[in-house]
Amino acid sequence: MTITIGILGSGIMATGIVELLVSHDHAVIMRSRSQASGDDAMARIEANLARLVAKEKITETQAKQRRDAITFTTELSDLGQCKLVIESIIEHAATKHDLLSELSDFLSDDAIIASNTSTLPIIDLAVASKRPQRFIGMHFFNPAPLMATVEVVPAITTDEDVIDTVVALARSLGKDPVVVKDQAGFIVNALLFPYLNEAIKLHDNGVASKEAIDSAMKGGCGFPMGPFALLDLVGLDTSLAIMDALYAEHKHPQYAASPRLRRMVSAGLLGRKTGQGFYTYG
Ligand SMILES: NC(=O)c1ccc[n+]([C@@H]2O[C@H](COP(=O)([O-])OP(=O)(O)OC[C@H]3O[C@@H](n4cnc5c(N)ncnc54)[C@H](O)[C@@H]3O)[C@@H](O)[C@H]2O)c1
């Protein structure tokens, strides 16, 4: 069954999730704070659709259908008709809490909110949303149209039918859903980010250049990209927020973010999205 799904946000992940949903015939209402960020998101989506047409993966007609299935708005109230809203805004607890609380007032009582948070406690988001039974984590990976796994993270308050609905949706999108307990980092980021953080420390200690570390992890472990390329892809601000959330949960030095990572974020060196991170882009 195809439905109209609301998306909060217009960044890397929100646009990837939109592209995934419209490729499976869902209609999407994407809400962002400003027309400018919406225009930017739509331009990125259009460019990706054009790329798929050029590669003959989809026809011009399919590209148009996908484009026409997306409505952009800056009004939160426009999501009121959606039975499911996926939140994918900045990884900042207070910002998410405020927006989720505001959103909830526009939705019907049975509507579901799913958060694409990487690490924040789902229960805190669920309580902030004022619908703790109808709230769940739905954690996609980057790029969302391509990566197979979706972590489905119920809060301790989440209704069973909400878990079933989100698992079924993930499967219908061609994904492989994994139901995970609500603990910081879930499975993937709890394992991945300490490794990425260690790579920065290794580099800082002069063990090897970032290029050498990336190359070694690709050739030695069969990873598709090395840790520095991956940090740039994820975004250094998001990576720092993930490390801080892991540290907040476990209070163990193993999860303390690299000082270099923190300073790069302060400097606005956020990776691919700003054109400069560990590497330079564009
Ligand atoms: N980047 C990844 O690899 C990745 C993977 C999985 C999940 N996530 C999660 O997805 C979410 C979005 O991350 P992203 O990588 O797309 O980030 P991004 O920086 O690309 O986008 C952030 C979005 O948040 C919006 N935003 C910023 N401040 C806001 C505010 N005060 N109020 C409302 N919206 C605001 C921005 O306009 C933008 O649309 C985060 O929760 C992140 O942890 C990221």
The ligand as an ORCA input file, in Angstrom:
! r2SCAN-3c Opt
* xyz 0 1
  N      24.688     11.693      7.964
  C      24.511     10.398      8.161
  O      25.289      9.572      7.670
  C      23.325      9.912      8.963
  C      22.962      8.553      8.858
  C      21.821      8.117      9.560
  C      21.101      9.007     10.352
  N      21.493     10.301     10.433
  C      20.670     11.201     11.247
  O      19.812     11.926     10.366
  C      19.494     13.202     10.958
  C      19.835     14.299      9.956
  O      21.218     14.229      9.673
  P      21.830     14.696      8.269
  O      23.087     13.956      8.090
  O      20.791     14.657      7.219
  O      22.197     16.221      8.625
  P      22.273     17.509      7.693
  O      23.222     18.427      8.379
  O      22.532     17.144      6.281
  O      20.791     18.089      7.787
  C      20.269     18.597      8.978
  C      18.873     19.124      8.742
  O      18.396     19.682      9.979
  C      17.837     20.947      9.709
  N      17.947     21.783     10.897
  C      19.075     22.322     11.436
  N      18.766     23.039     12.530
  C      17.424     22.940     12.681
  C      16.501     23.482     13.606
  N      16.912     24.274     14.606
  N      15.184     23.162     13.458
  C      14.759     22.383     12.451
  N      15.592     21.842     11.522
  C      16.900     22.129     11.646
  C      18.635     21.497      8.540
  O      17.944     22.510      7.865
  C      18.788     20.227      7.693
  O      17.614     20.024      6.936
  C      20.266     13.282     12.274
  O      19.435     12.869     13.309
  C      21.399     12.270     12.029
  O      21.914     11.746     13.235
  C      22.572     10.796      9.748
*
